[in-house]
Amino acid sequence: MPPSKLQIDPVLLEAIECLPGGLSVFDESGEPLLYNDVSRDRFPHLYEAFETGVAKTYEEAIRYNVRKQRPDLSDDEVEEATAHYCNLARNEEPYETRSPDGRIMQVSYRQMSDGRSVAISVDITELRQREAELKKAREDAIAASNAKSAFLANMSHEIRTPLNGILGMAQVLEMGGLSEEQREQVATILDSGRSLMSLLNDILDLSKIEAGKLAMVKADTDIAHTMRRLHRLWKPKADEAGLGFSLSLDSELPQVLNFDAVRVRQCASNLISNALKFTETGRVDVHVGAKPMASGDCLVSVRISDTGIGMDEETVQRLFTPFVQADDSTSRKFGGTGLGLSIVKRLAEMMGGEASVESAPGQGSTFSFSFVAGEAKLQHRVASEGAIAGDKDARETLKKRSLRILLVDDHPINRQVAGLFLRPFNMRVVEATNGREALAALAEEEFDRC
């Protein structure tokens, strides 16, 4: 330790010298009264200025240090840097600087009661290096996640196009004159294709959610009608399994609300499908309720209860994690990938709600999800279900109209499948492969609005 201008006990001096950081004491003018070797080694030019008599004040020593450290700076830049460091010390604001050997130092000044000041310097080089490494690792992880999500999305689209062709052609075959054996074979193709399509949809949705590219599309919708349609859709499946299947709606449930009906149906369908899949005897019940919020919106809750196999608490805790199922035997016996519940949870959160489950082994499960629905933006006159024409009448009406349709798709298989579905309704189809061709076709002739 350099000679001290203070009368200090030798034991205390030795203790100061043993500190891992630099410590210095300055008088009222900024001249050092005491500093350890660590300070001298880290800021050699600063203390050299005092030791050689070049500087009498702290400001002069800082100016000398800046000139030695940065010989490339102009006189104005040196003065600016000197004023900057002096102001930081005066205001007791910690700052970072580099020592001549390239180490990153954090310097803090504190005023003492008698007008003197103490400066402490800490080497934070390794800390900043670790922070930089963690930042890079985080950026790499985000980039890898985004690349994975983009890959999954692209692959899902690439697989979906030919799969649409397979399903479409199988449906066309199903409508033709087939023998009973051929009809069963086509039904197997359709069932397998739809299962694969469901899997692809889950993968695509999960990748979009993780990439932050899944948007909510809200519209004024009759929620009761939406849920009744969903009930009718799953009722044959429940009947086939010999299960009771009911839908109940709160009396306070508004008729029309503003929400993303597609995502709500997706969440409800996923939970209903799971309930029917894991229930061998008994019933599955769906209940829809709503609570008004202070904001004027409604918190809608959808609860699906079953009398199925149930789950223990450990399984419940990890159930909403992607790719997780109750156990390996679940996947072998019932199928599935474990993506559905994770998607339900994320979609519910994106809609301002949450997803949860209550269950016990052998006592069934109750899955719930909620979402925030806004007030209807327009006063709708909602058609009753009985006012909608039957499917058969609708088909006959379409055939009589002889509509001229512009079909736009960049893939020939999709155009072929769509054409096969449209032409039996006596529709004249003009095809375009892109927007430019579509605009050109529109310029040449008029098409019907469906």
C-alpha positions in Angstrom: 0.0 0.0 0.0 1.3 3.5 -0.8 2.1 5.8 2.1 -1.1 7.1 3.9 -1.6 10.7 5.0 -3.9 9.5 7.7 -3.0 8.0 11.0 -4.6 4.6 10.8 -4.0 1.5 12.9 -1.7 -0.9 11.0 -4.2 -3.7 11.4 -6.9 -1.6 9.6 -4.4 -0.7 6.9 -3.7 -4.4 6.3 -7.4 -5.1 6.2 -7.9 -2.4 3.6 -5.1 -3.8 1.5 -6.7 -7.3 1.7 -9.9 -6.1 0.1 -10.7 -7.6 -3.3 -11.9 -4.2 -4.5 -10.3 -0.8 -4.7 -10.7 1.7 -1.9 -9.5 5.3 -1.8 -10.1 8.3 0.6 -9.9 11.8 -0.8 -9.7 15.2 1.0 -12.0 18.1 0.4 -10.1 19.1 -2.8 -10.1 15.6 -4.1 -6.4 14.8 -3.3 -6.0 11.1 -2.1 -5.3 10.6 1.5 -5.3 6.8 1.4 -5.6 4.2 -1.4 -4.8 0.5 -1.6 -2.8 -1.3 -4.2 -5.9 -2.5 -6.0 -6.9 1.1 -6.7 -3.4 2.0 -7.8 -3.2 -0.9 -10.2 -6.6 -0.3 -11.7 -6.3 3.4 -12.2 -2.5 4.0 -12.5 -2.7 7.3 -14.4 -5.1 8.8 -11.9 -2.7 8.2 -9.0 0.4 8.9 -11.1 -1.0 12.4 -11.6 -1.0 13.0 -7.9 2.3 11.2 -7.2 4.2 13.2 -9.8 2.6 16.5 -8.9 0.9 16.9 -12.3 -2.5 17.2 -10.5 -3.4 18.9 -7.2 -7.2 18.4 -7.5 -9.4 15.5 -8.4 -10.6 17.2 -11.6 -7.0 17.7 -12.8 -6.2 14.1 -12.1 -9.3 12.9 -14.0 -8.3 15.1 -17.0 -4.8 13.6 -16.9 -6.3 10.1 -16.7 -8.6 10.7 -19.7 -5.8 12.0 -21.8 -3.6 9.0 -21.0 -6.5 6.5 -21.5 -7.8 8.1 -24.7 -5.0 9.9 -26.6 -7.3 10.0 -29.7 -9.8 12.5 -28.1 -9.7 16.2 -28.9 -9.3 18.8 -26.2 -13.0 19.5 -26.2 -13.8 15.8 -25.9 -11.4 15.5 -23.0 -13.0 18.4 -21.2 -16.5 16.9 -21.8 -15.4 13.5 -20.5 -13.7 15.1 -17.5 -16.8 17.1 -16.6 -18.9 13.9 -17.0 -16.9 11.8 -14.5 -16.6 14.7 -12.0 -20.4 15.2 -12.1 -21.0 11.5 -11.5 -18.6 11.5 -8.5 -20.2 14.7 -7.1 -23.7 13.3 -7.4 -22.6 9.9 -6.0 -23.8 8.1 -9.2 -22.0 4.8 -9.8 -20.5 4.4 -13.3 -18.6 1.9 -15.3 -15.2 2.5 -16.9 -12.4 0.4 -18.3 -8.9 0.0 -16.7 -5.8 0.1 -18.9 -5.8 -3.7 -19.1 -9.3 -3.8 -20.4 -11.1 -4.8 -17.2 -14.6 -3.4 -16.6 -14.7 -1.4 -13.3 -17.8 -0.1 -11.5 -16.9 3.0 -9.4 -19.0 4.5 -6.6 -18.3 7.7 -4.6 -19.7 8.5 -1.2 -19.4 11.8 0.7 -18.2 11.6 4.3 -19.4 13.8 7.2 -16.2 15.9 7.3 -16.2 16.8 3.7 -13.9 14.0 2.6 -15.0 11.3 0.2 -14.5 7.6 -0.3 -14.3 5.8 -3.7 -14.9 2.1 -4.1 -14.1 0.2 -7.3 -15.3 -3.3 -8.1 -14.2 -5.5 -11.0 -17.4 -6.6 -12.8 -15.8 -7.9 -16.0 -16.9 -11.5 -15.4 -20.4 -10.4 -14.4 -20.8 -8.4 -17.7 -19.4 -11.3 -19.7 -21.9 -13.7 -18.1 -24.7 -11.3 -18.8 -23.6 -11.0 -22.4 -23.4 -14.8 -22.7 -26.9 -15.2 -21.1 -28.3 -12.5 -23.5 -26.8 -14.3 -26.5 -28.1 -17.7 -25.2 -31.6 -16.2 -24.8 -31.5 -14.7 -28.3 -30.3 -18.0 -29.7 -33.1 -19.8 -27.8 -35.7 -17.4 -29.1 -34.3 -17.7 -32.6 -34.3 -21.5 -32.4 -37.9 -21.4 -31.1 -39.0 -19.1 -33.8 -37.2 -21.3 -36.4 -38.9 -24.4 -35.0 -42.3 -22.6 -35.0 -41.8 -21.4 -38.6 -40.7 -24.9 -39.7 -43.7 -26.5 -38.1 -46.0 -23.9 -39.6 -44.5 -24.4 -43.1 -44.5 -28.2 -42.8 -48.1 -28.2 -41.6 -49.2 -26.2 -44.6 -47.1 -28.4 -47.0 -48.7 -31.5 -45.6 -52.2 -30.0 -45.3 -52.5 -29.3 -49.1 -52.1 -32.9 -50.3 -54.1 -34.1 -47.3 -57.0 -31.8 -48.3 -56.7 -33.4 -51.7 -57.0 -36.9 -50.3 -60.0 -36.0 -48.0 -61.7 -34.1 -50.8 -61.4 -36.9 -53.3 -62.5 -39.4 -50.7 -65.6 -37.3 -50.1 -66.3 -37.1 -53.8 -66.0 -40.9 -54.0 -68.3 -41.3 -51.0 -71.1 -39.4 -52.8 -70.8 -41.8 -55.8 -72.4 -45.1 -56.4 -70.2 -47.4 -54.3 -70.7 -50.9 -53.0 -71.0 -51.5 -49.3 -67.5 -52.7 -49.1 -66.1 -49.8 -51.0 -68.1 -47.4 -48.9 -66.5 -48.8 -45.7 -63.1 -48.5 -47.3 -63.7 -44.8 -48.2 -65.0 -44.2 -44.6 -61.8 -45.6 -43.2 -59.8 -43.3 -45.5 -61.9 -40.3 -44.3 -61.6 -41.2 -40.6 -57.9 -41.6 -40.8 -57.5 -38.4 -42.8 -59.6 -36.4 -40.4 -57.5 -37.7 -37.5 -54.3 -36.6 -39.3 -55.8 -33.2 -40.2 -56.8 -32.7 -36.5 -53.2 -33.4 -35.5 -51.9 -31.0 -38.1 -54.3 -28.3 -36.9 -53.0 -28.7 -33.4 -49.4 -28.5 -34.5 -50.1 -25.4 -36.6 -52.0 -23.6 -33.8 -49.3 -24.3 -31.3 -46.6 -23.1 -33.6 -48.6 -19.9 -34.3 -49.2 -19.3 -30.6 -45.5 -19.8 -29.8 -44.5 -17.5 -32.6 -47.0 -14.9 -31.5 -48.8 -14.9 -34.8 -52.2 -16.2 -33.8 -54.7 -13.3 -33.8 -58.1 -13.2 -32.2 -60.9 -12.4 -34.7 -63.9 -11.1 -32.8 -67.4 -10.7 -34.2 -70.9 -10.4 -32.8 -72.2 -14.0 -32.3 -75.2 -15.7 -30.8 -73.4 -17.7 -28.2 -76.4 -19.9 -27.3 -76.8 -20.9 -30.9 -73.1 -21.6 -31.2 -73.1 -24.0 -28.2 -76.3 -25.7 -29.4 -74.7 -26.4 -32.8 -71.7 -27.8 -31.0 -73.9 -30.0 -28.9 -75.7 -31.3 -32.0 -72.3 -32.0 -33.6 -71.1 -34.2 -30.7 -74.4 -35.8 -29.8 -74.0 -38.7 -32.3 -70.6 -39.5 -30.8 -72.1 -39.6 -27.3 -75.0 -41.8 -28.5 -72.7 -44.2 -30.2 -70.8 -44.6 -26.9 -74.0 -45.0 -24.9 -73.3 -41.9 -22.9 -75.7 -39.2 -21.7 -74.8 -35.8 -23.2 -76.5 -32.5 -22.1 -76.1 -28.8 -22.6 -77.3 -26.2 -20.1 -77.2 -22.4 -20.4 -77.5 -19.8 -17.7 -80.6 -17.7 -17.8 -78.5 -14.6 -17.6 -76.4 -15.5 -20.6 -76.7 -12.7 -23.2 -78.0 -13.8 -26.6 -75.3 -11.9 -28.6 -71.8 -11.2 -27.5 -68.6 -10.1 -29.3 -65.9 -12.8 -29.2 -63.9 -15.1 -31.4 -66.4 -17.9 -32.1 -63.9 -20.1 -33.9 -61.5 -20.2 -31.0 -64.3 -20.7 -28.5 -65.6 -23.6 -30.5 -62.1 -25.0 -30.8 -61.6 -25.0 -27.0 -65.1 -26.4 -26.2 -64.7 -29.1 -28.9 -61.4 -30.2 -27.6 -62.7 -30.6 -24.0 -65.9 -32.3 -25.1 -63.9 -34.7 -27.3 -61.6 -35.5 -24.4 -64.5 -36.0 -22.1 -66.2 -38.4 -24.5 -63.0 -40.2 -25.1 -62.1 -40.9 -21.5 -65.7 -41.7 -20.3 -66.8 -45.3 -20.8 -70.1 -45.2 -18.8 -72.2 -42.4 -17.4 -72.5 -39.0 -19.0 -70.9 -35.8 -20.1 -72.5 -32.4 -19.2 -71.7 -29.0 -20.7 -72.7 -25.8 -18.9 -72.3 -22.3 -20.1 -72.5 -19.3 -17.7 -71.7 -15.6 -17.8 -70.9 -12.9 -15.2 -71.0 -9.2 -15.9 -67.7 -7.3 -15.5 -67.2 -3.7 -14.3 -65.9 -2.8 -17.7 -69.2 -3.7 -19.3 -67.9 -7.0 -20.8 -68.9 -10.5 -19.8 -66.8 -13.2 -18.4 -68.1 -16.4 -20.0 -67.3 -19.7 -18.5 -67.7 -23.1 -20.2 -67.7 -26.2 -17.9 -67.5 -29.8 -19.2 -68.0 -32.5 -16.6 -67.7 -36.2 -17.1 -67.9 -39.5 -15.2 -64.8 -40.9 -16.7 -61.5 -42.3 -15.4 -60.3 -39.2 -13.6 -56.8 -38.2 -12.7 -54.6 -37.9 -9.6 -53.3 -34.5 -8.4 -49.8 -35.0 -9.8 -51.2 -35.6 -13.3 -53.5 -32.6 -13.0 -50.6 -30.3 -12.1 -48.8 -31.0 -15.4 -51.8 -31.6 -17.7 -51.8 -28.3 -19.5 -48.1 -28.7 -20.5 -47.6 -29.4 -24.3 -47.2 -33.0 -25.3 -48.2 -34.2 -21.7 -50.8 -36.9 -21.2 -51.9 -38.8 -18.1 -49.3 -41.5 -18.8 -47.9 -43.5 -21.7 -50.8 -46.0 -21.6 -53.2 -43.1 -22.2 -51.6 -42.4 -25.6 -51.6 -46.1 -26.5 -55.2 -46.7 -25.5 -56.9 -43.5 -26.5 -54.5 -41.8 -29.0 -53.7 -38.2 -29.1 -50.5 -36.1 -28.7 -51.1 -34.1 -25.6 -51.3 -30.8 -27.5 -55.0 -30.1 -27.2 -55.2 -29.0 -23.5 -52.1 -26.8 -23.9 -53.8 -25.1 -26.8 -57.0 -24.6 -24.8 -55.1 -23.0 -22.0 -53.2 -20.6 -24.2 -56.2 -19.7 -26.2 -58.3 -19.0 -23.1 -55.5 -16.8 -21.7 -55.3 -14.9 -25.1 -59.1 -14.3 -24.8 -58.7 -12.9 -21.3 -59.7 -16.0 -19.4 -58.1 -19.1 -18.0 -58.4 -22.9 -18.2 -58.5 -25.3 -15.2 -59.4 -28.8 -14.2 -60.7 -30.6 -11.1 -60.4 -34.4 -11.0 -60.0 -37.5 -8.9 -59.1 -41.0 -9.9 -62.3 -43.0 -10.7 -64.6 -40.0 -10.0 -64.5 -38.2 -13.3 -63.1 -34.8 -14.3 -64.5 -31.2 -14.7 -62.6 -29.1 -17.2 -63.4 -25.4 -17.5 -62.3 -22.5 -19.6 -63.3 -18.9 -19.6 -63.0 -15.9 -21.9 -63.9 -12.2 -21.9 -66.7 -11.4 -24.4 -67.6 -7.8 -25.3 -71.0 -6.3 -25.8 -72.5 -6.7 -29.2 -71.4 -3.8 -31.4 -74.6 -3.8 -33.4 -78.2 -4.7 -32.6 -78.7 -7.9 -34.5 -81.9 -9.6 -35.5 -80.8 -13.1 -34.8 -82.5 -15.8 -36.9 -84.1 -18.7 -35.1 -82.8 -22.1 -35.9 -86.2 -23.1 -37.4 -86.1 -20.1 -39.8 -83.1 -21.6 -41.6 -83.9 -23.7 -44.6 -83.0 -27.4 -44.6 -79.9 -28.6 -46.3 -81.9 -30.3 -49.1 -83.8 -27.2 -49.9 -80.6 -25.2 -49.9 -79.0 -27.5 -52.4 -82.0 -27.4 -54.7 -82.0 -23.6 -54.5 -78.3 -23.4 -55.5 -78.8 -25.7 -58.4 -81.6 -23.5 -59.8 -79.5 -20.4 -59.6 -76.7 -21.7 -61.9 -74.1 -19.5 -60.2 -70.9 -18.4 -62.0 -68.1 -18.7 -59.5 -64.5 -17.4 -59.5 -62.3 -20.0 -57.7 -58.8 -18.7 -56.7 -56.1 -21.0 -55.3 -52.4 -21.4 -56.0 -52.5 -25.2 -55.8 -54.1 -27.3 -58.6 -55.2 -30.1 -56.2 -57.2 -27.6 -54.1 -58.8 -26.2 -57.2 -59.7 -29.6 -58.5 -61.3 -30.7 -55.2 -63.2 -27.4 -54.8 -64.4 -27.7 -58.4 -65.7 -31.2 -57.8 -67.7 -30.0 -54.9 -69.1 -27.0 -56.7 -70.0 -28.4 -60.1 -72.8 -30.8 -58.9 -74.7 -27.7 -57.8 -74.8 -26.6 -61.4 -72.1 -23.9 -60.8 -69.9 -22.7 -63.6 -66.4 -22.4 -62.2 -63.7 -20.1 -63.6 -60.2 -20.8 -62.0 -57.4 -18.5 -61.2 -54.1 -19.3 -59.6 -53.2 -15.9 -58.1 -54.5 -12.5 -57.4 -53.4 -11.1 -60.7 -55.3 -13.7 -62.7 -58.3 -13.2 -60.4 -58.4 -9.4 -61.1 -58.0 -10.1 -64.8 -60.9 -12.5 -64.7 -63.0 -10.0 -62.8 -62.2 -7.4 -65.5 -63.5 -9.6 -68.2 -66.8 -10.8 -66.7 -69.1 -10.6 -63.7 -69.4 -13.3 -61.1 -72.3 -14.1 -58.7 -72.1 -13.0 -55.1 -73.0 -15.9 -52.8 
